[in-house]
């Protein structure tokens, strides 16, 4: 290899290594990347070996562990109550996914149970099953969207989630009144789990610490006269 080709190779190796580090840093929260990504990347590149083309296993593991720890703690200025609520809402979305899986897996057993006790009600029961299969993915989207909005301090999202919680409560009450616990107990357990997550979330986003945070985020920014 000629001396003229060596710098081009070094530049290519450096670019490949930088891309590898940037992919790992992309796992960090946005607020951290915005403030620290260039500085961290500069340190990583300065500590790399001359012929290194990708992050070492040890460096990648350290970056991944730090990213997980960063994701599991609130960003600066975000109350722990709001942070916990947003994470619980992700759990709520997972609970809704569990409901969807449960509804699909137990559809035949639900049909058989209704057939044994109330044969005439089979079409209605199966209509509910189909409605759940269609509605639950939409509910998952609502959980995730409101989790994002609440974590960004959108005050309206709190009241939207409170309304969402009331709808979940109404759905559980209606299902219970229709005897769903008798012919679809697994579905009711999954729905109750999602309802409980929503209940705790509502409590967290309306405690005094959360109220102060959302009021602060909603307050207009004062601009200096000039």
Secondary structure, 3 states (H helix, E strand, C coil): CCHHHHHHHHHHHHHHHHHHHHHHHCCCCHHHHHHHHHHHHHHHHHCCCCCCCCCCHHHHHHHHHHHHHHHCCCCCCCCHHHHHHHHHHHHHHHHHHHHHHHHHHCHHHHHHHHHHHCHHHHHHHHHHHHHHHHHHHHHHHHHHHHHHHHHCCCHHHHHHHHHHHHHHHHHHHHHHHCCHHHHCHHHHHHHHHHHHHHHHHHHHHCCHHHHHHHHHHHCCCCCCCC
